[in-house]
C-alpha cells in the first residue's frame, strides 16, 4: 500500500482493490477451473484415466501420501494436465493497453492506448508444431524440452 512509481505516485483505492481481488479470488478460480477440466477430460477418456491411476499407484507403491520429489516422476499425468490446460486454459485471454507508442525495428508503430491481446483456444498450437486433442494420446509432451512446455 505504500508502494510508489518512479514519479512518487502511489496506488489508488481502486488499484488496491484490484490487486486484493487478484490475490484472493483469481488464483482460486483458475486453479479450480484447471483441475475441473483435467478431471472432465480424464472422465471422457477412461483409458488415460486408468493409465494415470496406474502411474500414481506404481510410484506410491502402497504409500498414502505423495512427496514433492514424486511429482517429477509422473510424466504421463503431467502430459495429461498440460494437454488439458492447452485445450481449456483457465485464463483464455490476456489483454494490455500500450502506455506509450511502440516502434518495431522495421519502423512500423502501434500508438499509445492500443489494446493488445493474447488469446488461447482449443486450437492452440502444441509446442511440437502438432495440433491435436484428446483423440490422440498426449504422448507428444514426453520428449519436449521443458522450456517449451505450456
Z-matrix of the N, CA and C atoms (Angstrom, degrees):
N
C 1 1.435
C 2 1.520 1 111.35
N 3 1.293 2 116.58 1 -19.76
C 4 1.460 3 120.30 2 179.27
C 5 1.528 4 111.57 3 -96.28
N 6 1.328 5 117.31 4 -0.66
C 7 1.466 6 120.83 5 -177.89
C 8 1.521 7 110.04 6 -63.72
N 9 1.339 8 115.57 7 144.83
C 10 1.453 9 121.29 8 179.34
C 11 1.517 10 110.27 9 -135.81
N 12 1.340 11 115.11 10 151.94
C 13 1.455 12 120.72 11 174.54
C 14 1.522 13 109.28 12 -73.46
N 15 1.342 14 115.14 13 178.98
C 16 1.462 15 120.20 14 178.80
C 17 1.521 16 111.94 15 -57.98
N 18 1.339 17 115.68 16 -31.33
C 19 1.459 18 119.33 17 -178.26
C 20 1.531 19 113.48 18 -89.68
N 21 1.340 20 116.73 19 6.34
C 22 1.453 21 120.85 20 177.11
C 23 1.515 22 114.88 21 89.40
N 24 1.316 23 117.67 22 3.72
C 25 1.461 24 121.58 23 -179.79
C 26 1.517 25 110.13 24 -79.71
N 27 1.321 26 116.54 25 130.04
C 28 1.462 27 121.17 26 178.06
C 29 1.518 28 111.11 27 -92.61
N 30 1.318 29 116.21 28 179.74
C 31 1.459 30 121.55 29 178.49
C 32 1.525 31 110.23 30 -76.00
N 33 1.328 32 115.30 31 142.75
C 34 1.459 33 120.02 32 174.35
C 35 1.525 34 108.25 33 -78.17
N 36 1.327 35 116.39 34 166.92
C 37 1.463 36 120.02 35 176.69
C 38 1.520 37 110.69 36 -59.06
N 39 1.326 38 117.32 37 -39.60
C 40 1.475 39 121.15 38 179.59
C 41 1.531 40 110.59 39 -64.46
N 42 1.322 41 117.66 40 -40.33
C 43 1.467 42 120.89 41 178.80
C 44 1.528 43 111.16 42 -66.77
N 45 1.325 44 116.59 43 -38.63
C 46 1.469 45 120.18 44 177.09
C 47 1.520 46 109.90 45 -63.73
N 48 1.362 47 117.47 46 -44.57
C 49 1.468 48 120.95 47 177.51
C 50 1.525 49 110.77 48 -59.91
N 51 1.346 50 117.20 49 -41.67
C 52 1.464 51 120.37 50 178.95
C 53 1.520 52 111.34 51 -61.84
N 54 1.321 53 117.41 52 -41.60
C 55 1.464 54 120.81 53 179.48
C 56 1.525 55 111.03 54 -65.91
N 57 1.325 56 117.04 55 -44.18
C 58 1.468 57 121.06 56 178.42
C 59 1.524 58 109.88 57 -61.68
N 60 1.327 59 116.33 58 -43.26
C 61 1.464 60 121.19 59 178.29
C 62 1.530 61 110.76 60 -58.64
N 63 1.324 62 116.39 61 -43.61
C 64 1.462 63 120.79 62 179.11
C 65 1.522 64 110.96 63 -60.97
N 66 1.310 65 117.36 64 -48.21
C 67 1.463 66 120.52 65 -177.93
C 68 1.527 67 112.60 66 -66.44
N 69 1.333 68 116.83 67 -40.70
C 70 1.454 69 119.96 68 -173.75
C 71 1.519 70 114.66 69 -82.69
N 72 1.324 71 117.52 70 -34.61
C 73 1.459 72 118.97 71 -169.41
C 74 1.521 73 115.01 72 -114.53
N 75 1.316 74 118.33 73 -45.56
C 76 1.459 75 119.39 74 -174.16
C 77 1.524 76 113.31 75 -62.81
N 78 1.318 77 118.03 76 -38.29
C 79 1.459 78 120.17 77 179.13
C 80 1.516 79 112.78 78 -62.35
N 81 1.316 80 116.79 79 -38.32
C 82 1.466 81 120.45 80 178.62
C 83 1.522 82 110.77 81 -69.06
N 84 1.311 83 116.15 82 -43.92
C 85 1.461 84 120.97 83 -176.80
C 86 1.527 85 111.54 84 -65.11
N 87 1.324 86 117.52 85 -45.27
C 88 1.463 87 120.19 86 -178.49
C 89 1.523 88 111.06 87 -67.28
N 90 1.327 89 117.26 88 -38.63
C 91 1.465 90 120.27 89 177.73
C 92 1.519 91 110.53 90 -64.69
N 93 1.322 92 116.74 91 -46.77
C 94 1.465 93 120.64 92 179.64
C 95 1.525 94 110.99 93 -62.01
N 96 1.304 95 116.80 94 -41.03
C 97 1.464 96 120.79 95 179.48
C 98 1.525 97 111.00 96 -64.59
N 99 1.326 98 116.33 97 -46.35
C 100 1.468 99 120.27 98 179.71
C 101 1.517 100 112.16 99 -61.06
N 102 1.327 101 117.06 100 -44.61
C 103 1.466 102 121.25 101 179.19
C 104 1.527 103 110.34 102 -65.17
N 105 1.330 104 116.63 103 -43.52
C 106 1.467 105 120.42 104 -179.12
C 107 1.520 106 111.90 105 -61.06
N 108 1.333 107 117.34 106 -44.89
C 109 1.469 108 119.65 107 179.65
C 110 1.529 109 111.40 108 -67.17
N 111 1.322 110 117.80 109 -38.59
C 112 1.469 111 119.76 110 178.30
C 113 1.528 112 109.96 111 -61.89
N 114 1.343 113 117.22 112 -44.22
C 115 1.462 114 120.50 113 178.18
C 116 1.526 115 111.15 114 -65.24
N 117 1.318 116 117.30 115 -38.20
C 118 1.466 117 121.28 116 177.18
C 119 1.534 118 110.63 117 -60.46
N 120 1.342 119 116.11 118 -49.54
C 121 1.471 120 119.73 119 -179.22
C 122 1.521 121 111.43 120 -62.16
N 123 1.318 122 116.81 121 -40.66
C 124 1.466 123 119.57 122 178.27
C 125 1.527 124 110.74 123 -66.22
N 126 1.330 125 117.69 124 -37.24
C 127 1.472 126 120.71 125 177.81
C 128 1.522 127 111.24 126 -65.67
N 129 1.325 128 116.71 127 -34.21
C 130 1.466 129 120.95 128 179.01
C 131 1.532 130 111.95 129 -74.93
N 132 1.318 131 116.84 130 -17.62
C 133 1.467 132 122.08 131 -177.83
C 134 1.522 133 109.21 132 -130.94
N 135 1.337 134 116.90 133 78.40
C 136 1.465 135 120.83 134 -175.19
C 137 1.527 136 113.79 135 -58.33
N 138 1.335 137 117.49 136 -26.44
C 139 1.461 138 118.57 137 179.10
C 140 1.528 139 111.33 138 -65.33
N 141 1.357 140 117.60 139 -35.20
C 142 1.463 141 121.25 140 176.75
C 143 1.523 142 109.99 141 -75.23
N 144 1.326 143 115.81 142 -37.94
C 145 1.466 144 120.52 143 177.25
C 146 1.527 145 109.85 144 -59.84
N 147 1.330 146 117.16 145 -45.11
C 148 1.470 147 120.74 146 178.63
C 149 1.522 148 111.49 147 -63.21
N 150 1.316 149 115.91 148 -40.67
C 151 1.463 150 119.38 149 -179.90
C 152 1.530 151 110.61 150 -65.61
N 153 1.328 152 117.17 151 -39.89
C 154 1.470 153 120.99 152 176.49
C 155 1.526 154 110.40 153 -62.72
N 156 1.326 155 116.11 154 -43.94
C 157 1.469 156 120.51 155 179.74
C 158 1.530 157 110.03 156 -61.27
N 159 1.336 158 116.78 157 -46.00
C 160 1.472 159 120.07 158 -179.75
C 161 1.531 160 110.72 159 -62.42
N 162 1.337 161 116.54 160 -39.66
C 163 1.462 162 119.75 161 179.75
C 164 1.533 163 110.54 162 -62.93
N 165 1.335 164 117.41 163 -45.53
C 166 1.471 165 121.03 164 -179.76
C 167 1.523 166 110.80 165 -66.17
N 168 1.332 167 117.06 166 -44.53
C 169 1.464 168 119.92 167 179.78
C 170 1.521 169 111.23 168 -63.06
N 171 1.334 170 117.05 169 -39.44
C 172 1.461 171 120.85 170 178.85
C 173 1.517 172 112.02 171 -63.86
N 174 1.327 173 116.17 172 -36.26
C 175 1.457 174 119.63 173 179.12
C 176 1.528 175 111.17 174 -74.39
N 177 1.317 176 116.71 175 -43.58
C 178 1.468 177 120.44 176 -176.92
C 179 1.525 178 112.82 177 -70.28
N 180 1.327 179 117.66 178 -34.71
C 181 1.460 180 122.55 179 179.27
C 182 1.529 181 112.18 180 45.78
N 183 1.330 182 115.12 181 52.97
C 184 1.460 183 120.06 182 176.65
C 185 1.514 184 115.15 183 93.27
N 186 1.334 185 117.79 184 -16.50
C 187 1.474 186 119.37 185 177.54
C 188 1.529 187 108.74 186 -68.34
N 189 1.314 188 116.97 187 158.93
C 190 1.464 189 120.85 188 179.89
C 191 1.523 190 113.14 189 -108.14
N 192 1.329 191 116.90 190 -7.69
C 193 1.460 192 120.40 191 -179.81
C 194 1.519 193 110.51 192 -128.88
N 195 1.317 194 114.87 193 144.36
C 196 1.456 195 121.50 194 178.55
C 197 1.527 196 108.43 195 -98.47
N 198 1.324 197 117.09 196 145.29
C 199 1.460 198 121.35 197 177.61
C 200 1.527 199 109.13 198 -102.98
N 201 1.308 200 115.12 199 166.88
C 202 1.467 201 120.95 200 177.34
C 203 1.530 202 110.26 201 -57.83
N 204 1.310 203 116.91 202 -40.86
C 205 1.459 204 121.49 203 -179.05
C 206 1.529 205 111.73 204 -64.95
N 207 1.330 206 117.12 205 -28.68
C 208 1.468 207 121.05 206 179.55
C 209 1.523 208 112.33 207 -65.24
N 210 1.323 209 117.44 208 -30.80
C 211 1.459 210 120.72 209 -172.93
C 212 1.527 211 112.94 210 -58.38
N 213 1.312 212 117.74 211 -35.96
C 214 1.469 213 120.54 212 -179.17
C 215 1.532 214 112.13 213 -76.03
N 216 1.316 215 116.81 214 -4.64
C 217 1.462 216 121.27 215 -178.67
C 218 1.529 217 111.59 216 -104.91
N 219 1.333 218 116.37 217 22.79
C 220 1.463 219 122.02 218 -179.48
C 221 1.532 220 109.53 219 -123.86
N 222 1.329 221 117.79 220 66.35
C 223 1.467 222 119.33 221 -173.57
C 224 1.522 223 114.71 222 -64.40
N 225 1.322 224 119.01 223 -38.93
C 226 1.460 225 118.96 224 -177.49
C 227 1.525 226 110.79 225 -72.10
N 228 1.320 227 117.62 226 -40.84
C 229 1.469 228 120.54 227 176.41
C 230 1.527 229 109.32 228 -60.71
N 231 1.321 230 116.70 229 -42.92
C 232 1.466 231 120.63 230 177.70
C 233 1.523 232 110.88 231 -60.05
N 234 1.321 233 117.22 232 -44.10
C 235 1.469 234 120.87 233 178.83
C 236 1.529 235 111.06 234 -60.92
N 237 1.323 236 116.85 235 -41.56
C 238 1.468 237 120.65 236 -179.63
C 239 1.525 238 111.04 237 -66.02
N 240 1.320 239 117.39 238 -40.75
C 241 1.467 240 120.58 239 178.26
C 242 1.525 241 110.13 240 -63.57
N 243 1.323 242 116.79 241 -45.58
C 244 1.462 243 120.13 242 -179.66
C 245 1.527 244 111.78 243 -63.35
N 246 1.318 245 116.33 244 -39.68
C 247 1.461 246 119.64 245 179.06
C 248 1.516 247 110.66 246 -66.60
N 249 1.323 248 117.50 247 -40.34
C 250 1.455 249 120.60 248 177.46
C 251 1.523 250 110.87 249 -63.17
N 252 1.312 251 117.35 250 -42.62
C 253 1.467 252 120.88 251 178.16
C 254 1.521 253 111.73 252 -65.97
N 255 1.333 254 117.09 253 -31.92
C 256 1.464 255 120.33 254 177.09
C 257 1.521 256 110.50 255 -68.03
N 258 1.333 257 116.04 256 -44.20
C 259 1.461 258 120.59 257 -176.91
C 260 1.523 259 111.52 258 -72.14
N 261 1.323 260 117.43 259 -43.52
C 262 1.467 261 123.21 260 -176.76
C 263 1.531 262 109.94 261 -129.32
N 264 1.324 263 117.72 262 75.47
C 265 1.464 264 118.98 263 -178.86
C 266 1.526 265 111.55 264 -66.34
N 267 1.342 266 117.81 265 136.80
C 268 1.467 267 120.09 266 178.67
C 269 1.532 268 112.67 267 -61.60
N 270 1.318 269 116.71 268 -30.80
C 271 1.466 270 121.19 269 176.65
C 272 1.529 271 106.18 270 -119.16
N 273 1.352 272 116.87 271 94.01
C 274 1.463 273 119.63 272 -173.18
C 275 1.518 274 115.03 273 -71.98
N 276 1.318 275 117.81 274 -20.48
C 277 1.462 276 117.50 275 176.33
C 278 1.515 277 110.52 276 -150.75
N 279 1.303 278 113.64 277 155.29
C 280 1.457 279 121.59 278 178.44
C 281 1.519 280 105.96 279 -133.36
N 282 1.308 281 117.72 280 131.11
C 283 1.459 282 119.31 281 178.85
C 284 1.525 283 110.34 282 -127.95
N 285 1.289 284 114.41 283 150.46
C 286 1.463 285 122.67 284 177.53
C 287 1.523 286 107.74 285 -142.72
N 288 1.311 287 116.15 286 156.23
C 289 1.463 288 121.70 287 174.03
C 290 1.518 289 108.21 288 -112.88
N 291 1.323 290 115.60 289 139.58
C 292 1.462 291 119.65 290 179.26
C 293 1.527 292 109.88 291 -70.03
N 294 1.321 293 116.35 292 133.17
C 295 1.462 294 120.56 293 178.18
C 296 1.527 295 111.84 294 -90.61
N 297 1.329 296 115.29 295 -11.17
C 298 1.462 297 120.25 296 174.49
C 299 1.525 298 107.85 297 -152.89
N 300 1.309 299 116.76 298 162.32
C 301 1.455 300 121.65 299 -179.11
C 302 1.526 301 109.91 300 -60.81
N 303 1.338 302 115.14 301 135.96
C 304 1.462 303 121.45 302 179.21
C 305 1.516 304 108.49 303 -106.47
N 306 1.328 305 117.03 304 123.55
C 307 1.461 306 121.76 305 179.26
C 308 1.514 307 109.07 306 -111.08
N 309 1.345 308 115.85 307 126.01
C 310 1.458 309 122.45 308 179.48
C 311 1.517 310 109.92 309 -85.63
N 312 1.346 311 117.37 310 161.85
C 313 1.466 312 120.31 311 -178.97
C 314 1.530 313 113.66 312 -56.38
N 315 1.337 314 117.23 313 -27.86
C 316 1.468 315 118.97 314 -179.23
C 317 1.535 316 112.70 315 -84.83
N 318 1.354 317 116.73 316 3.49
C 319 1.454 318 121.17 317 177.41
C 320 1.518 319 114.79 318 94.39
N 321 1.319 320 118.39 319 -13.21
C 322 1.463 321 120.70 320 177.42
C 323 1.524 322 108.55 321 -69.49
N 324 1.328 323 115.31 322 150.64
C 325 1.457 324 119.40 323 -177.23
C 326 1.521 325 111.91 324 -132.12
N 327 1.323 326 113.78 325 158.03
C 328 1.458 327 122.80 326 168.85
C 329 1.523 328 105.40 327 -119.60
N 330 1.328 329 118.02 328 126.51
C 331 1.465 330 119.64 329 -175.79
C 332 1.521 331 113.70 330 -73.79
N 333 1.310 332 115.17 331 156.77
C 334 1.456 333 121.94 332 174.13
C 335 1.534 334 109.00 333 -52.07
N 336 1.345 335 115.57 334 139.02
C 337 1.457 336 120.02 335 179.89
C 338 1.521 337 113.80 336 93.28
N 339 1.338 338 117.71 337 -10.21
C 340 1.459 339 120.64 338 178.47
C 341 1.524 340 109.99 339 -63.63
N 342 1.324 341 115.32 340 131.97
C 343 1.463 342 120.06 341 177.88
C 344 1.521 343 109.10 342 -86.87
N 345 1.317 344 116.86 343 129.42
C 346 1.458 345 123.05 344 177.69
C 347 1.523 346 107.64 345 -114.82
N 348 1.321 347 116.36 346 142.94
C 349 1.461 348 119.51 347 -179.35
C 350 1.516 349 110.54 348 -138.78
N 351 1.312 350 115.36 349 144.54
C 352 1.463 351 122.80 350 170.54
C 353 1.525 352 104.64 351 -113.73
N 354 1.308 353 115.95 352 120.19
C 355 1.455 354 120.53 353 -176.56
C 356 1.520 355 109.51 354 -115.16
N 357 1.328 356 115.79 355 126.17
C 358 1.455 357 122.17 356 175.49
C 359 1.519 358 107.71 357 -102.67
N 360 1.313 359 116.18 358 150.94
C 361 1.459 360 118.66 359 178.84
C 362 1.511 361 109.94 360 -156.21
N 363 1.337 362 115.64 361 -179.24
C 364 1.459 363 120.33 362 177.07
C 365 1.517 364 110.75 363 -59.11
N 366 1.308 365 117.32 364 -23.02
C 367 1.456 366 121.33 365 -177.57
C 368 1.514 367 112.75 366 -91.06
N 369 1.332 368 116.82 367 9.41
C 370 1.466 369 119.88 368 -179.94
C 371 1.524 370 109.83 369 -56.43
N 372 1.302 371 115.69 370 141.33
C 373 1.460 372 120.15 371 -176.24
C 374 1.521 373 111.41 372 -75.57
N 375 1.300 374 115.60 373 139.00
C 376 1.459 375 122.15 374 172.84
C 377 1.528 376 106.62 375 -74.53
N 378 1.327 377 118.96 376 141.73
C 379 1.460 378 120.49 377 -177.08
C 380 1.529 379 114.36 378 -55.82
N 381 1.329 380 118.48 379 -23.02
C 382 1.457 381 120.03 380 179.27
C 383 1.516 382 111.37 381 -79.13
N 384 1.339 383 117.07 382 -5.40
C 385 1.456 384 120.72 383 -177.31
C 386 1.515 385 112.37 384 94.11
N 387 1.318 386 116.94 385 -3.36
C 388 1.458 387 120.87 386 -179.52
C 389 1.521 388 108.67 387 -98.05
N 390 1.309 389 117.27 388 128.75
C 391 1.455 390 120.52 389 174.84
C 392 1.516 391 108.16 390 -98.02
N 393 1.308 392 118.77 391 116.21
C 394 1.460 393 121.43 392 -178.18
C 395 1.504 394 109.27 393 -147.81
N 396 1.314 395 116.34 394 165.27
C 397 1.448 396 118.93 395 177.20
C 398 1.518 397 109.25 396 -126.18
N 399 1.306 398 117.32 397 -159.52
C 400 1.454 399 121.47 398 -172.30
C 401 1.514 400 113.53 399 -73.17
N 402 1.326 401 118.01 400 1.79
C 403 1.459 402 119.95 401 175.49
C 404 1.528 403 108.83 402 -69.72
N 405 1.313 404 116.38 403 -32.35
C 406 1.460 405 122.75 404 178.65
C 407 1.523 406 108.40 405 -104.70
N 408 1.332 407 119.24 406 136.55
C 409 1.466 408 119.89 407 179.05
C 410 1.528 409 111.46 408 -54.51
N 411 1.316 410 116.87 409 141.74
C 412 1.467 411 120.41 410 -178.31
C 413 1.524 412 112.82 411 -76.72
N 414 1.321 413 117.54 412 40.60
C 415 1.466 414 120.93 413 -179.49
C 416 1.515 415 113.40 414 -74.26
N 417 1.329 416 118.18 415 -15.74
C 418 1.458 417 120.55 416 -176.02
C 419 1.522 418 112.99 417 -64.29
N 420 1.336 419 118.02 418 -14.50
C 421 1.456 420 120.68 419 177.95
C 422 1.518 421 111.81 420 -75.50
N 423 1.330 422 117.13 421 -22.55
C 424 1.456 423 121.75 422 -168.00
C 425 1.526 424 114.59 423 -52.21
N 426 1.324 425 118.51 424 -49.33
C 427 1.451 426 120.15 425 -171.78
C 428 1.526 427 113.67 426 -100.45
N 429 1.308 428 116.96 427 11.00
C 430 1.454 429 119.11 428 -179.75
C 431 1.513 430 110.78 429 -77.99
N 432 1.320 431 114.81 430 143.34
C 433 1.458 432 119.62 431 171.89
C 434 1.524 433 107.00 432 -62.60
N 435 1.311 434 117.73 433 134.10
C 436 1.463 435 121.72 434 -174.89
C 437 1.526 436 113.14 435 -60.40
N 438 1.334 437 118.19 436 -21.35
C 439 1.461 438 118.97 437 -179.92
C 440 1.517 439 111.20 438 -68.33
N 441 1.337 440 117.85 439 -17.49
C 442 1.459 441 120.80 440 179.56
C 443 1.510 442 112.20 441 -98.73
N 444 1.303 443 118.04 442 -6.04
C 445 1.460 444 121.02 443 -178.87
C 446 1.519 445 109.30 444 -70.97
N 447 1.313 446 115.28 445 142.40
C 448 1.469 447 119.31 446 -178.60
C 449 1.510 448 110.67 447 -72.79
